Amino acid sequence: MRYQNGDVSIDGDFARFGSKSYAIDKITSVDVRGRERQAGCVPVVLIIIGVFIGLAAAGMFADDTKQAIVTGLVAVVLILWGSRLQTKKRLTDYTLLLTTSSAEVQATQTTDGDEVAKMRAAIEAAMVAKR
């Protein structure tokens, strides 16, 4: 199984990650670790602002209904936007680790779980073919 994507290539003899190359027959194990990153503060700030605007809209409902509805809609948009950003910003960093006879090394890191799974499968297939 061959793998090629950008500066990463894996064939029957070598796994190349940029300027580093690892001989397939020297790799003893492959591991993928995932670490979830926390979202930044922008989504939380948007949600808080939306809540305060929503409270203001509720307070002005008796005096000016049209203005309260428009303000309430702005609040809903801000809350939904902040919620969407919050869920989108939860990314997982996947790290592909190779263990060689000398040590464990980080080969590459990406947020694309499918790509790192393809890399792992290609390395494992090449390792099996060598044995």
Secondary structure as the mmCIF struct_conf table of DSSP 4:
data_model
#
loop_
_struct_conf.conf_type_id
_struct_conf.id
_struct_conf.beg_label_comp_id
_struct_conf.beg_label_asym_id
_struct_conf.beg_label_seq_id
_struct_conf.end_label_comp_id
_struct_conf.end_label_asym_id
_struct_conf.end_label_seq_id
STRN STRN1 TYR A 3 ASN A 5
TURN_TY1_P TURN_TY1_P1 GLY A 6 ASP A 7
STRN STRN2 VAL A 8 ILE A 10
BEND BEND1 GLY A 12 ASP A 13
STRN STRN3 PHE A 14 PHE A 17
TURN_TY1_P TURN_TY1_P2 GLY A 18 SER A 19
STRN STRN4 LYS A 20 ALA A 23
HELX_RH_3T_P HELX_RH_3T_P1 ILE A 24 LYS A 26
STRN STRN5 ILE A 27 GLU A 36
HELX_LH_PP_P HELX_LH_PP_P1 ARG A 37 ALA A 39
BEND BEND2 CYS A 41 CYS A 41
HELX_RH_AL_P HELX_RH_AL_P1 VAL A 42 GLY A 59
TURN_TY1_P TURN_TY1_P3 MET A 60 ASP A 63
HELX_RH_AL_P HELX_RH_AL_P2 THR A 65 LYS A 88
TURN_TY1_P TURN_TY1_P4 LYS A 89 LYS A 89
STRN STRN6 THR A 92 THR A 100
BEND BEND3 SER A 101 SER A 102
STRN STRN7 GLU A 104 THR A 110
BEND BEND4 THR A 111 THR A 111
HELX_RH_AL_P HELX_RH_AL_P3 GLY A 113 LYS A 130
#
